[in-house]
Amino acid sequence: MKNTSKIVAGLFSVAMLFTSCNNSDSSTKSNGALSSSAAEKVYVAPGEHDEFYAFISGGFSGQLAVYGLPSGRLFKVIPVFSVDAEKAYGFNEETKPMLNTSHGFIPWDDAHHPDISQTAGELDGRYVYINGNNTPRIAKIDLTTFETTEIIEIPNSAGNHSSSYVTENTEYVVAGTRFGVPVPQRDISIKEYKGNFKGALSFIKVDQEDGGMEIDFQILMPGFDYDKAHPGRGDSHGWFFFTTYNTEEAHTLLEVNASQNDKDFIAAVNWQKIAEYVKNGGGKKMPANYAHNVYDEHTHSATSTMKKEVLVVDPTEVPGAFYFLPTPKSPHGCDVDPSGEYIVGSGKLSADVTVHSFSKMIKAIEDKKFAGEAYGIPILDFEAIHAGSVKQAGLGPLHTEFDGKGYGYTTFFISSEVVKWKLGTWEVIDRKPTYYSVGHLMIPGGNSRKPFGKYALAMNKITKDRYLPTGPEVTQSAQLYDITGEKMELLLDFPTIGEPHYAAGIPADMIKGKSKKLYKLEDNKHPYAALSDADTKVVRDGNTVHIYMTMIRSHFSPDNIEGVKVGDKVYFHVTNLEQDYDVPHGVSIIGANTSELLIMPGQTETFAWEPKQVGVWPFYCTDFCSALHQEMQGYVRVSPKSSNIELSWSLGEDDEDEDEE
Amino acid sequence: MKSTLKILSLFFVLIMISCGGGEEQKKETSKAKLKSTTTTKKVETKKAETKPSKTIDLTSKGVGPIKSLTLSAEIDQTMVAHGKDVFKKMCTACHKATKKFIGPAPKNVLKRRTPEWVMNMILNPDEMVQKDPLAKALLIEFNGSPMANQNLSEDDARAVLEYFRTLK
């Protein structure tokens, strides 16, 4: 009897173990602010929805993760620049062209800074744009499907880091180069960097109807490193601001050589003026080679087009459109407050946060208060434009966002903290530690005219002891702060995918109602779609075999195929005939040298299979779809190359069920 | 107490199975036949007095948006043509007009069911198989294969029904 109850107790404690995995704040810790109310503030009851979406970049994972705030729950990883076997992105025939570049197919990139499209300076929730850093590209994610629908490569650029930021009405998505490179690329000595290398700032025009991208012009700036950027808003709308470092133009040991100048610059660029200039025939067309990849929601397929020309602008030819604002110590973040008046440069080797005034900048230009010039671009006098500095706020300021209530929140990488300060008086209001080495932070709408100042999300580079260890590689993290009070309150730690460089947040109500539930079969224009059972067939064209297949709970049609031979290239074009929400099906076949397909209702996807061995090979549904999921399977008979067996296909046996009247 | 333990253990075993151990069960050799139940379909259906698919119920309207529907005396041929097209596109993955397939044949369905019931089965299958006794029984007769909700509009479903009137 006693034993029994012990065992019962044991079983229950095992059960408890299983249910207790999610207690993120169970053993915390030194932070006295964590009280029981923190748990309540992030608790989203089962079945209820989060208040905000957070789109958090995956850094070296190349993807974009969708989280809910305040819960920190992960909903989806949207494949953007890296292949994703789970979703067949970059594996199926339809999405391979998305990853095409002038360097060929590239299965990876480093995704950094997502930005949500805006109208009149406020989030409009239509698209997220995000940059690929390594092989310069900008991607567009459609927020009705939460899929990457367009990627454009950026020529003349390298380390596409001061990207991707949208202007007030999403007229442009802007992509600035971090590394200076020879333009055009050519075989010269690296030592010839100074003066010969350029930093291209690309202005990508956005189609107001469909969000589509096209490079309008590239500004060939001096070969500094352009680190971060943000658009002006309000009165400063029409301007764009880029932080620079390595104004020394060093090409080696930058850690020392690019940290010599006491001040680098924020480059102020009047893009409206330049847009006007190029519209009137200004600029010069130069040969280029870059990929423009577009996914069509109706054909469920992407196409890749190589573009051969780009319009470049020499900044000295547009007087009054370019100024340098001296800013201390290799500034990283370049942030504009909701009013558009203040331009915040975070000198990452400084202890201060430097704030420039837009109105003072305009006055300084009028009064010609110049302190010199660089490559023909006027450098404005620091004192004439300086609004103020947040003094001795911490070590290593990186990036600032705003709450819309008159406060800025700046991350400090070296001292691992978030500091809240007041715009105008520049006084420090509060500081809270991060764990550890915070990079960027995000307040939903915090880089727009209308921030939703309820939460701030800090993204950390290092977590060390914050989570259960997982070998040498440990998770990166985000930390959520309640910023509704005078003092910030740390509410939650949660792990992130890859390295979270930056994020964009938006109230869930602004987009969740527009989230697509399925693709309508009647809109399916895939050239190999089988839109009903009558369209299913298998067609041979030389050594290529096309299978037009359908899937619905819980069978494939056809599910028996004969007449395929070793040496054939077999394309499975599979259409999911379901027209109900959340009924995807998957498929793969033994020995396929590619990923599964995961096909949404109404969608067609294709994978290629090159059978190498004679035999009868099964395929099956890879996504548990129904009570009869395990029955959702089929066979392909593969005969020797010399075989004369004709193609045949079937589903069920015709005379089997004739008992019906 | 012992039985409590047994039940608890069974409970845990079941949990383990339902968490992904299921694949093992399906490995049968093609010749395996259990005498008592053979291919469950045939035996079960023979035992039953009348199969759900043969049951005639001309009163139940089922569960769903269609509360009342009166069919005109004349069959509307325009509607039939449209319904036939919708049926071909949206339904033939599982239904053949005159023959049992994954699901039952719609032939003569209005001799067995009310028009409302048919419409509700098309428009509201998830709730039907949970709440309507006949729909529930049909799900079992057809091996648990669910009637998919193909999100037809009411007009399309109505046209499909008109098409069914021609299947005799």
Chai-1 contact restraints between the chains, C-beta under 6 A:
chainA,res_idxA,chainB,res_idxB,connection_type,confidence,min_distance_angstrom,max_distance_angstrom,comment,restraint_id
A,M1,B,M1,contact,1.0,0.0,6.0,A-B,restraint_1
A,T4,B,M1,contact,1.0,0.0,6.0,A-B,restraint_2
A,T4,B,L5,contact,1.0,0.0,6.0,A-B,restraint_3
A,L11,B,L8,contact,1.0,0.0,6.0,A-B,restraint_4
A,S532,B,K88,contact,1.0,0.0,6.0,A-B,restraint_5
A,S532,B,K89,contact,1.0,0.0,6.0,A-B,restraint_6
A,S532,B,T92,contact,1.0,0.0,6.0,A-B,restraint_7
A,D533,B,T92,contact,1.0,0.0,6.0,A-B,restraint_8
A,D533,B,A93,contact,1.0,0.0,6.0,A-B,restraint_9
A,T550,B,A93,contact,1.0,0.0,6.0,A-B,restraint_10
A,I552,B,A93,contact,1.0,0.0,6.0,A-B,restraint_11
A,R553,B,P146,contact,1.0,0.0,6.0,A-B,restraint_12
A,R553,B,A148,contact,1.0,0.0,6.0,A-B,restraint_13
A,L577,B,A93,contact,1.0,0.0,6.0,A-B,restraint_14
A,E578,B,A148,contact,1.0,0.0,6.0,A-B,restraint_15
A,Q579,B,Q150,contact,1.0,0.0,6.0,A-B,restraint_16
A,Q579,B,N151,contact,1.0,0.0,6.0,A-B,restraint_17
A,D580,B,A148,contact,1.0,0.0,6.0,A-B,restraint_18
A,D580,B,N149,contact,1.0,0.0,6.0,A-B,restraint_19
A,S626,B,P146,contact,1.0,0.0,6.0,A-B,restraint_20
A,A627,B,G144,contact,1.0,0.0,6.0,A-B,restraint_21
A,L628,B,S145,contact,1.0,0.0,6.0,A-B,restraint_22
A,Q630,B,K26,contact,1.0,0.0,6.0,A-B,restraint_23
A,D657,B,K100,contact,1.0,0.0,6.0,A-B,restraint_24
A,E660,B,K99,contact,1.0,0.0,6.0,A-B,restraint_25
A,E660,B,K100,contact,1.0,0.0,6.0,A-B,restraint_26
A,E660,B,A105,contact,1.0,0.0,6.0,A-B,restraint_27
